[in-house]
Amino acid sequence: MPSPKAKNPVRSGGSPVLGSSNGRYEFMSLTKPLNRSSPSHLLQRQGSEPTTARLRASESPTRRRGSSSSTGSASGQGLSEEDGIRLNPSFVRVALSSLLAIDLWMSKRLGVCACEDSSWGSVRPLMKLIEISGHGIPWLAGTAYCLYKSDSAAGQEVMLNLLMGLLLDLVLVAIVKAVVRRRRPAHNRMDMFATFSVDRYSFPSGHATRAAMCGRFLLAHLVLAAPLRVLVLLWASLVGLSRVMLGRHNVTDVMFGFWMGYCQYNLVEMLWLSPQTLQGLLGQLA
Ligand SMILES: CC(C)=CCC/C(C)=C/CC/C(C)=C/COP(=O)(O)O
């Protein structure tokens, strides 16, 4: 495998399957036998990795006693099954680091409306309009207005549950953002309208969770005509795409956001407030 270039972010994590030689990192095969000429410090480097060290400590006494032969096997005859198990966590780390690097690279390439001077800077106002269409304030205000105006019990029930879903979404997204604390992309200009303090973090995209949850909600309860259903799907997709194009989010923030919003709708269905439940709640309050 070719060695990654110096600026490759995959390397910066100091992944244990990357050997270091003269300051350069090389990928090492997890399955092929190690070459005899492999510098011994490559193996030492793996051993110094905490996960590997922990696994070593749990090796059986038999294996520890025969450690000289096992080293011989690792350096000459090929890796045993146990060695494979020991290296697997490192493989997962490299896979995750690579995914992260691809995510950052794609997000930067797609952030074509991040500012007016960007390659698609002229589309930025349209993207910001789409951003507002997925913002929490218009959705909360619109739902509250429809709830107030609705004169049928069924309409009120649907609007009340949408309101509950929107509030639930705000809380859940704030919790995940506060726990994960992933910074927004460096090319983002923080000129978003009405944000909370957790909105300085980017994972997950609150607009994507809302678009997915409200999209599913609209399709299930309000929008029945086929052309309108297509429009709802198109709107939700555009909201997600605009987050990356505006440079607000990385691709994974939006993808996870869509998944989270999709699941949130299941939660809304589970917690569905029926008129009876509502009457009970209101009775308790009165
Ligand atoms: C009544 C009430 C609590 C309203 C708050 C609505 C509000 C300020 C929501 C924040 C929406 C927002 C800017 C989310 C960030 O979305 P990302 O896609 O950038 O994560």
Ligand as a Chemical Component Dictionary entry (heavy atoms), coordinates in Angstrom:
data_LIG
# 
_chem_comp.id                   LIG 
_chem_comp.type                 NON-POLYMER 
_chem_comp.pdbx_formal_charge   0 
_chem_comp.three_letter_code    LIG 
# 
loop_
_chem_comp_atom.comp_id 
_chem_comp_atom.atom_id 
_chem_comp_atom.alt_atom_id 
_chem_comp_atom.type_symbol 
_chem_comp_atom.charge 
_chem_comp_atom.model_Cartn_x 
_chem_comp_atom.model_Cartn_y 
_chem_comp_atom.model_Cartn_z 
_chem_comp_atom.pdbx_ordinal 
LIG C1  C1  C 0 -39.188 28.184 21.414 1  
LIG C2  C2  C 0 -37.805 27.781 21.155 2  
LIG C3  C3  C 0 -37.096 27.069 22.231 3  
LIG C4  C4  C 0 -37.261 28.059 19.969 4  
LIG C5  C5  C 0 -35.861 27.766 19.592 5  
LIG C6  C6  C 0 -35.719 27.546 18.144 6  
LIG C7  C7  C 0 -34.275 27.580 17.746 7  
LIG C8  C8  C 0 -33.452 28.763 18.030 8  
LIG C9  C9  C 0 -33.752 26.498 17.151 9  
LIG C10 C10 C 0 -32.332 26.402 16.690 10 
LIG C11 C11 C 0 -32.320 25.930 15.274 11 
LIG C12 C12 C 0 -30.897 25.832 14.772 12 
LIG C13 C13 C 0 -30.190 27.051 14.375 13 
LIG C14 C14 C 0 -30.321 24.621 14.703 14 
LIG C15 C15 C 0 -28.953 24.385 14.172 15 
LIG O1  O1  O 0 -29.078 23.577 13.059 16 
LIG P1  P1  P 0 -27.809 22.886 12.421 17 
LIG O2  O2  O 0 -28.325 22.169 11.220 18 
LIG O3  O3  O 0 -26.850 23.956 12.043 19 
LIG O4  O4  O 0 -27.267 21.945 13.448 20 
# 
loop_
_chem_comp_bond.comp_id 
_chem_comp_bond.atom_id_1 
_chem_comp_bond.atom_id_2 
_chem_comp_bond.value_order 
_chem_comp_bond.pdbx_ordinal 
LIG C1  C2  SING 1  
LIG C2  C3  SING 2  
LIG C2  C4  DOUB 3  
LIG C4  C5  SING 4  
LIG C5  C6  SING 5  
LIG C6  C7  SING 6  
LIG C7  C8  SING 7  
LIG C7  C9  DOUB 8  
LIG C9  C10 SING 9  
LIG C10 C11 SING 10 
LIG C11 C12 SING 11 
LIG C12 C13 SING 12 
LIG C12 C14 DOUB 13 
LIG C14 C15 SING 14 
LIG C15 O1  SING 15 
LIG O1  P1  SING 16 
LIG P1  O2  DOUB 17 
LIG P1  O3  SING 18 
LIG P1  O4  SING 19 
# 
